[in-house]
Structures are given as structure tokens and as C-alpha cells.
Amino acid sequence: MTLYPNLILDALKSVRYPGNGKSLAENNMIEDDIRIDGAKVSFSLIFDKPTDPFIRSVVRASEAAIATSISPDVEVNVSVKTRAAAAPAKPAVLPGVKNIIGVSSGKGGVGKSTVAANLAVALAAKGYKVGLLDADIFGPSMPKMFGVEDEQLYMVNKEGRDWIEPIERYGVKMLSIGFLVDKEKPVLWRGGMASNALKQLITDAWWGELDYFLIDMPPGTSDIHLTLVQTLPITGIVVVSTPQEVALADARKGIAMFTGEAVNVPILGLVENMAWFTPAQHPDERYYIFGEGGAVRLAEEQGVRLLAQIPLVMDIRSHADNGAPVALQLTGDPSMASPEAQAFGTLADNVVSAVEERNSTLPPTTKVNVSH
């Protein structure tokens, strides 16, 4: 049996590309590299994309055509080439971050940002590497709470490219849209602009190695929440609510959004903020201004942890307004910290415990595919 290139080409004329029904020759898919060595034949087929769904079937059809038209004894070796190079794999988002935690609330005004700021500081005080993203696009408050409103953002060169460098304060790496807009003017952006700005703060910033990356989410349920779960594999959510029924009703909606089938992000637990009012002059007295134990009951109803009850104390507000969260007291001797600072220490311990339990019982989180 004598083989020659034209014999191979004639055999391949019967093979058609399923994508358009034309022959391999008509599609210019046969490379000019036919090699013959006795009964061995090798050649290449050219496809437009490395992801072409018909590659395997066309290769098998070519082998069958030669076996049928020439001889089943011919040993055929088909190589595949592509006109377009494979797209480089996208780098992982936040590759150095171990746990991503969203701090969420069903409605505004429940102290979510204050809880997020103090939780970040408390975790840092306990020796963890912490990052904090202020994702509350239309009401950024972290620059104020960390006393860095007038700081300028700079770029840092790492791994051959320029990155936004987060502001570091109290052991926490932090970024906020507040650094990029006039603090005296409202942010008048459509949802798409806000989402793109937020993605840039996540993917174009050098966050480095972190144990916990906290996200202060906007209140309610919105495009921003969908952007976050589509951009990041969120480990779990901390839900903040006051004890009053109006806040609890909205907290239920937030829990339902995250635990629904489309999103399916675990709830780490609830924080009952402003649980009671204690006058500074009477530290043993409690006045339940917003109702008593509402978030406690909601946690039981939803089958999730109650992570902490935070009292309504003027020091929490004043420290936040002065740019020094009350949880900073934990950086010294925690036993000497005020009861409200210790409450945030308890919150930090319980969040760490909840994350460890979640990671040991559930598979790693993946980004969510949610259609708007």
C-alpha cells in the first residue's frame, strides 16, 4: 500500500464541518503539513477557536474517512491547531483572602456601618489580618469612622502592574467610594456606574494577605448586593438589626435574599444592635427603647446564631464620630475595656467561631450566577 498526500486529501473531502455543513477543504481546515511514514499518516486540522464544540467529532470523522477510503490499517495521527489563541485564564479575585464576610441589614439606620467598623477593629486587635470595603456607595461612612476623610489614595506597583493601595488604619486595610467623591455632595450615579466603581475597588486594589475581608454592604437589597455576590465568593453574611419589629421585618427579607436558591450565601448570624440603652451614670440599668429581644427571637426563628447584643451607648456614637471606633480599647488590656467595647470583642470571637464552623461543614463558596 502506497500512500501519498493527495490520497489523504481525497479521503478527507467526505468530512464535513457540522457548524456549517461545508467540507474541511472548503473551510480551509486542513493544514499543509501532511507527513507519511510507511503506513503512518499525520496531519493537522485548523479550527477557529480552541473551544470549538466540534473538534472531537471532526477528528474522529477524519480518522474514519481514511480508514474507510484507504485502509483500516493506516495509522492516523491528527493534531489540532486553532486560529485564535486561548484566552488567558482570569486571575482569581482576592487570591490572598481567606474569608470574605458581608455585613448587611434589611434597612438603614440600624447601625450596620458602626458594627462593621468595630468588628474590623476588634478582629485586628485580636491579631487577625483584616480588610474592610465600604460598599455603601450612596452613603459611605468608613472614612469618617476611621478618621481618614482627607486621606489621598495612591497607587502601588506589585507583580508588574499598578494597584490602588488601601488606606491602613488601626491595623485595618480599608477602601471606600468616599475617597473618590466630594464628601459634601451626593453621589448621583446610576446602578451600573456604582457597580463598576465597586468592582474596581475590589479587583484593582492590592489587598494582599488577609484573614478576613469585611464588606459594609448598602442597606436593603439592590444591584450592589448582586454585584458583590457575582464578583466575590462570599464566605457568609452577618445581619445587623435593631430589636424593633419594623427593622426585623426587613432583616427577614435580607436573610431570604441571601439564603434563596439563586444566591445561596450562608448566614453566619445576627447582631442585635441598640439592644438596650444604658445611661453612663447607671451602668447596671437597661432601658429597651426599641423593644426587647427581637433579634434574639429572629435568630431562633431562622435557626442561625445570635452573634452579639450591642447596647445603645453614647460612647459608641462619639468614638465613631471622632474617627476612633470604641473597639480600639481592645488593643490594650481587654479586661480594662468598657462593656460596649467588650461587646464588640465578643462579636469578633463569635464571628471567628461561626466562620470556622461554616468552613468545616459547608463546601467553599463560589461566585454566584444571578441574572438581573
Salt bridges, closest charged atoms under 4 A:
ASP10 OD1 - LYS13 NZ 3.44
GLU26 OE1 - ARG16 NH1 3.69
GLU31 OE2 - LYS81 NZ 3.29
ASP33 OD2 - LYS81 NZ 3.94
ASP48 OD1 - ARG83 NH1 2.83
ASP136 OD2 - LYS112 NZ 3.95
GLU149 OE1 - LYS144 NZ 3.93
ASP150 OD1 - LYS183 NZ 3.41
ASP204 OD1 - ARG161 NH2 3.36
ASP211 OD1 - LYS98 NZ 3.27
ASP216 OD1 - LYS112 NZ 2.70
ASP223 OD1 - HIS372 ND1 3.54
ASP250 OD1 - LYS253 NZ 3.68
GLU285 OE2 - HIS282 ND1 3.64
GLU301 OE2 - ARG252 NE 3.01
ASP321 OD2 - ARG317 NH1 3.14
ASP349 OD1 - LYS126 NZ 3.15
GLU357 OE1 - ARG305 NH2 2.55
